[in-house]
Amino acid sequence: MAHAKIKKGDEVVVLSGKDKGRTGTVTKVMPKEGKVVVDGINVAARHRKPTQENPQGGIERKPAPMALGKVAIADPKDGKPTRVRFELKDGKFVRVAVKSGETIDG
């Protein structure tokens, strides 16, 4: 089984699209679809008709999934995007930022 490079709770930087350069926290990862949901990024608006549950109706905004390749982990040192590699430390694999060499978890 391959290790996940991006996990729920990670701070990521958007590399392309309308939100390029913005940072956010990963709220959901969908590895089978190759998508990730980032809080406050790629927000989609859905116009809802009034119903019995929601008699007011209105515009519902929520973050939509985006491709995993459009985001990169934010370097713990300076917050800029970085790649991730795995190193064996104390018998455990830990994620390490390629740019700075800082460990991301563990």
Sequence and secondary structure as in RCSB ss.txt:
>XXXX:A:sequence
MAHAKIKKGDEVVVLSGKDKGRTGTVTKVMPKEGKVVVDGINVAARHRKPTQENPQGGIERKPAPMALGKVAIAD
PKDGKPTRVRFELKDGKFVRVAVKSGETIDG
>XXXX:A:secstr
    SS TT EEEE SSTTTT EEEEEEEETTTTEEEETTSSEEEEEE   SS TT EEEEEE  EEGGGEEEE 
TTT  EE EEEEEETTEEEEEETTT  BS  
